[in-house]
Every structure is written in structure tokens, then in C-alpha cells.
């Protein structure tokens, strides 16, 4: 089920990586996403940049849909996307929104997705793949919580420990 659209994906990921890493607009977008108050103080036009990012993301989504429709099926049909948008959100978050890392994570999730259909021959439900993807997200989020926050025990006035 791999077709020539994968070339477009690799080229697009390379272009977006260069744009967001090396251009002024990419830096402004990073600053706006990190700290809008600092971006406003630095004189960055936030509404213009948000609009540009929305237009670019819509164009990329449209291109992705075009690749999916024209690559395998060749025509528009109902049910062509069985929840790819939700999976894409998880993939983008796990890749930390880095275009090159998104390709790697998306490839791994595609392997899990296709493997879910393959295990049906063994009598295992294909929903196991979705559960595995959810478990991966759950453990990564849990690891982030334990990395970014710490639990401290503080003694009360009465000598009892509390959180």
C-alpha cells in the first residue's frame, strides 16, 4: 500500500524542517508558541503568524488527503479515513512537533496499525493495535509528568507529612 505519495511526504518534511529551523518566520512561530507575551513584547505580529500557520497546516492536511485518495483508491469514497486525524494528533505530540521525527513516529504507528490487521488471522481483535497506541501515549505522558514534576513531602505544623 506504499505509493509515490511517500516522496511528497519526505520532501515536505525536509522543507518544513528547514523553514522552521532556519527562517525568521520559523523562529517567530517558535517564539509565539513558547511564550506569546514575549512575542508580543518583541513586536512579532501574532495574528498574522497564526493565520499563516493555519493556512499552511490546512494546505498540508489537504495535501495529505489528496495523497491518500489519489494514491491507493483513486476516488473519493465514504469511510476512507478510519480516524487518521486522531492518530495524527498523537503522532505529532509524540514527535514533539518536529517534522523529521513525525515521519519516524508515523512509520512506527503505521507498523502497529497494519500489524493489528495482520493479527486478526490469529483470532486476536484488531483493536489491540489501538490499545497499544494508547498505551504508548499513556506511558510517554506519564514519563513526561514524572520528568517535569516532582512529589515532595512537607511536614505540617502538627508533625504529619502531606503532599
N, C-alpha and C positions, 0 to 999 in steps of 0.2 A: 504494500500500500504506500510505498515511498515513490514520489514522483518529482518532476523537475521543480516544483514549488519550493523544495528544500534549498535550492540555490538562492532563491529570492530571500528566504529566511536568513541564511548566513550572511548575505550581502547587507541586508537591512540591519542585522545585529552589529556588524562591523561598522557601518555608517553611524548608527546611533551611539555606539561606544565612543567613536572619535568625536562626534558632535558634543556629547555630554562631558567628555573628558577635556577636550582641547578648545572649545569655543567659549566666547564671552556669554552667549545665551545659555549654554550648558551650566556655566558657573552661576549665573543669575538664578536659574531654575533650582540648582542645588541650595543656594542661599535661601530662596523663598521657602523651599521645603523644609529646611533645617530650622530657620528662625524668621518668620515673616516680619517681626518687629525690627530686627536688624536689617532686613532687606529694605523695609520702608525707610529706615534711618539712612541707609546707604544711597537712597534715591532711585532704587530699582522700581520700574513700573510694574507693579504686581498684577493689576487687571490685564494688561497686555500680555504678560508672560503666561498667566493662567489660561487665557484664551488661546494662545499659540500652542500650549501643551495639550489642551483639549482638542484642538484641531488636528494636531499631529497624532494623538492617540486614537482619535476617530478614524483617521486615514489608515493607520496601521491595523486597526481592527477590521476595517473594511477590506484591506488587502488580505488579511488572514482569512476572512470569509470567502473572498474571491478565490484564493488558492485552494481552500477546502472544496468549494463547489466545482471549480473547473478542473481540479487535479484528478480526482478519482471518479466521481459520479458523472460529471459533465452537465448536470442540470440541477435546478433548484427543486427541492422536494421537502415535504414536511418531515420533521424529526431528524434533520441532517446533523444537528449538534446535540448530542446527549449530555448536556451540562458542561461543555468545554469551557465556558466562561467562568464557572466556579472553580474548576481545576486551574485555570489560568491565573486566578487571583492567588491561589495557594502557591503556584509555581513562582510567580513574581515576588511574593513575600519571602519565600524560602531562598530565592536567589538574591535577596536584598536589592531588588530593582536594578541589578547590573545586567545589561543586555547579553553579554557573553555567558554569564552564569545562568541566565534564563534558558539558554539553549541546552546546557548540560542538565539542569534540573528537569526541564520539559522532556528531554530524552529519557531520563530515568523514570519519570512518571508515565511516559508512553509505554515503556517496557512493562511497568506494573499493570497498566491498563490492558495491554494486549495479553499479558500473562494471565490476567483474570478471565479472559475469554478462553484461553487455552486449557485452564484447569477445569473447565466445565466438562471436559471429556472424562475426567476422573470422578465426576459426581460432586465436585465442590462448587458451591454457588459463585457466580462471577462477582457478587457483591464483596467478596473477600478482598478484591483489589481496592475497592473504595474504602473499605475498613483499614487496609494497610496504609493507604494515602492519608487517611485521617489520623492514624496512629503516628505516622511520621510527623505530621503537623503538630500534633499534641505534644510529642516529645521535644521537638525543636522549640516550641513556645515555652514549655516547662524549663528547658535548659536556659533559655533567654531570661526567664524570670529569676532563676537561681543565680545567673551570672550578673544580672543588673541590680538585684536587690539582695539584702541580707537580713536574716532574722536575728534580732538581738533581745536578750532577756534583761530586763531592767528591774531592779528591786524597788518595791513600793515603800512607802513610809512605814508600813506595818511589817516589813521584812519579807513579804511574799514576792515571788517572781511573777512578772507579767510580760506580755509581748509588747 
